[in-house]
């Protein structure tokens, strides 16, 4: 059970304890000699309500900007609901708390155990009620609940501090996350370039177009790098000659990286004109497989379909002239 889910359970448990204490308060109101205990109970109820509000504020702050505002209200209104168990929300909270996530989880579990102890104590006191007289003999003194209340306060205070300090560091963590994603995309782009060069074995010239797009992949702590690689794809276009003079046709591909399984050594790759190529020795190799949704575009209204002699060729479909993407021209091969 995640720390966020436990926090929701705790948030929903405190009102139940308050309701039980209020029932005992009503029973003591008719007994003059028990008025002192009534004041003690009322003080305990106020303190519990204060800690509940503080914990609710922690949860709201922790979820701020991670989920829509309407969902935050739904989470607070139903603290034991299924929304507290959503994996996507949990990953975002884990990213926000960083290495403090486990401490947050342990603290929430301790708070839950403390409230459970208080609930058992209240239940044991309830056995002193006389059904016939409907009077409560509630002997919960200050010394009995003071220690429990202190533990509750300390736990809620620790959750507040963990949330506040980690949210202050969140912007810097997001910068590091983007840097890691940029490094992954840079290495993938190099692998894509080398894979295309080694696949186009003909002697003719081809232009390579690479679609530029915003990457919405987020890097969370503990994410598997291979999984992150698999979430990215590249939209590319390869030009080739046609029978219509200087006109070119374009073959479009949606390329997704795939980790190479252990097996025979890969074919020799043409050198990449970059000083960083020397660092590729010993790195995990990536091969690119084409999507079955590839299509052919051409600059002529009635093109003659031709296949690019490459292992990356997708299925061909003739479509109207509607090419508008920006192409990055590769040096002559």
N, C-alpha and C positions, 0 to 999 in steps of 0.2 A: 504494500500500500504506500503510495507516494506521500511526501510531506504535505503537498497541496491538498490531497484528499483527506488526510488526517486533520489538517487545519479546518476543513469544512465540517468534518464530524464534530470537532471540538466546538466550533461556532454554533452548531445545532444542539449540542448537549447542554451548554450553560443555561439556556432558557428553561430546559426541563428541570434542572436543579432548582432554579429560582421558583418555578411553579410549586415544587414540592415544599420548599421552605415557606412560601406564602400560605400554604394550607395549614402548616403548623402554627404560623403566626395568628391565624384566625382562631385556632383552638385555644391559644393562650390569652386572648383578649378578655375573656370572662373571668380569668383567675388573677386576683390582685397580687398574690405573692409571686406570680410568674411574669410580672411585667418587665422585670429586669432581663429575663431571657428573651422576651419579645423585642426589646431594644437591641439585644445582641443579634437576634435573627435579622432584624431590619438592617442593621449595619452590614451583616454578611451579605444580604441580598444586594445592597447598594454597591458593595465592593465587587461582587460577582458581575453585576451589570456594567460597572466601569471597565472591568477587564474584558468583557464581551465586546463593548464598543471599541476598545483599543485593538482587540484582535480583528474585528471587522475592518477597522481602518488599515491594518496591516495587509489584509487580503485584498482590499480595494486598491491600495497603492501597488501591491505586487502585480496585479493584473492590469494596471493602467497602461494603455497603448498596446497591450498584448492581445486583447480581445475587444470586440465592439462594446460600446457603453451599455447597450441594451442587454448584452450577455452578462456583464458584470452585475447588473441589477438582478438578473435571473439567478446567478450564482449565490448572491447574498440572500435573496429571498428563499432559496431552496438549498441550504448549505450541505445537505446530504444527497443531493441529486446527482444524476449521471454526468452533468457538465463538468463536475470536479474531476472526473476520470478521463477526460479527453486527452489523448496522447499528444496531439499538436500543442495544446495549451501547456501541458506538462513540460514539453521540450523547451518552449519559450521561457517558462519560469526557471527551468534548470539553467538556461543560458544566462538569464538575468542574475541569478544567485551565484553562478560560477562555482568555485570550489566550496562555497558556503552552503551549497544545496544539501549535502549530507548532514551538516550540522543543523540546518533548518529542519530537516526531516526528523532527526533524533530529538530535537527540542519539542517539536509538535507531538511526537509519540510520548515524551515525558509528560507533557501537559495533559494529554489524553488520559494517561495512567493516574495522574493526580486527581483529575476530575472524577475518575472512576472510584478512587478511594473516598472522595467526599460523598459521592452518591451512596456508597455502601454505608458510610457513617450516618447519613440522613435516614436511610432505610432502617438501620438498626434502632435509631431513636423512635421511628414511627411505630415500632412494636409496643411502645409504652402507652399508646392511646387506648382509652377505655371505651369500647363500642357503646355501652349503655349510657354513659354520661357525655359522650362526644367531647371529651376534654383531652388535651394533649399534655403529657408530662414530658416536656422536651428539655433535656438536661445538657444540651450542647453548650459548654462554657467557652469563654474566649480562648483559653489555653488549648482546647481541643481543635479548634478550627484555625487558630492563628498561624500554626506551622504550615497547614495546607494552603491557606490563603497567600502566605509568603512565597511558597513554591509556584503557585499560579502566577503571581505578579512577576517573579523572576523569569519564568518561561516566556510570558508575553513580552516582557521588556527585551529579552534576548532576541525574540523574533522581530521586534521593531528595529533593533540595532542591525541585525543581519540584513534586513530588507533595505534600510536607509543607506548603509555603507556600500552594499553591492550595487544599488541603483546609481550611486555616485560614480562608480567605476564602469558602468555599462557602456557609455559612449566610447571609452578607450578600448574596451573589449570588442565592440563592433568594428572598430577600425582594424584591429588585428585579424578579425574574422574575414573582412573583405580582402586583406592582404593575402591571407591563406588561399582564398578562392581565386584571387588574381594569379597566384603562383601556379595553381592547378590548371587554370585556363591557358596560361602561357605555355606550360609543358605540353598540354593537349594540342595546342595550335602547332607547336613544333612537330609533334608526332604526326599530326594530320598532314603537314607539308611533306614530311619524309615519306609517309605512306602513299601520297599521291604521286610523288616523283618516282618512286620505285614501281608503281602500278602502271604508269603511262610509259610503255616500252617502245612506242613508235618514235620515228625521227622528226615528225612534223611538230609545229609549234602549237601550243594551247595556251589560252588565257584562263586563269583561275579567278573566279569571283567568290568572295567570302562575305556572307551576310552579317552585318553588324547589328547586334541586338542586346537589349538589357537582360542581364542574368539575374533571375529572382531567387536563385538557390542560396539558402542561408547555411552557414557552417556553424554547427553547434558543438559544444565540448563532447568529446568521445565519439564523434561521427567517424565512420569508416571512410578512409580516403577513396577506396575503390567504389564505395557506394556513391560518394559525391561525384566521382568521375562519370558513373553511369547515368546520372541525372542530367548531364549536359549533352547537347547535340550541336551540330554545325550545319548550317545551310550553305551549300557550295554550288557553284556552277562551273562547268568545264566547256570551253569552246572547241569546235572542230570545223574543218573545212567542209564545204558543200560543193555541189556541182553548179552553183549559181555564181561563179566568178569570185569576187572578193567577199561575198556575203559569208557570214559565219552562223552556225547553229550552236545552240547552247543546251547542254544536258544538266539538269538540276538534280541535286542529291540532298538528302537529309541524313547526315552521317552521325552515328552514335558510337562512342568508344566502347571497346570490349576487351577485357583482360585476356591475354593469351594464356591458354592452358599449357602445362608442361608437355613438351613434345620435341620434335625435331627442331634444329636451329633455324631461325627465320632467315629468309633470303637476305643477301647483302643489300644494304641500303645506300643510296647515293648520298654523298656528303652534303650536309646542310651548311650554307655559307654563313656561319656564325661562330664566334669565339666560344659560345656556350656549349657547342656540340661535344666538346671534350668531357663534359660532366655527365654525359648520358651513359657512360660505361657502368654496368652493374645495376642500372635503374630498371624498374618494371616496364616492360614494353607494352604498348597499347596498339591494338589493331582497330581499324574503323570498318564497320559493316554498314552497308547502305540500307536505307529504309525502303520497303516495297511501295512506298508512295511517291517515288521519284517521277518526274515528268520531263518532257522535251519541249523546249521553246525554240523558236526560230525567228529570224528577221525577215522571212519570206512568207507570203500568204499560203503558198502551197508547197511546203518543204518536202524534200526527199529525206526520209528518216534514215539516219546513219548511226551506227553504234560506235561508241568510243572504245578502242581496244584496251580495256582496263578491267581489272577484277572488281572495280567499284561501280560498274555500270548497273543502273537500276532498270526496271521495266520502262519502256518508252510509251509516251502518249503524246499525240500531236495536239497542241493547243493554240489559240489565236495569239497574235503578237501583242502581248501585254507586259513586256519586261520592263521593270522600273527599278530594280535593285541596283545598288552601287557595286561595282566590281573592282577588285584589287588586282591589277595585272601582274602576273608572275614573270620573272626574267625568262628569256628564251631557253628552252630545254634542249 
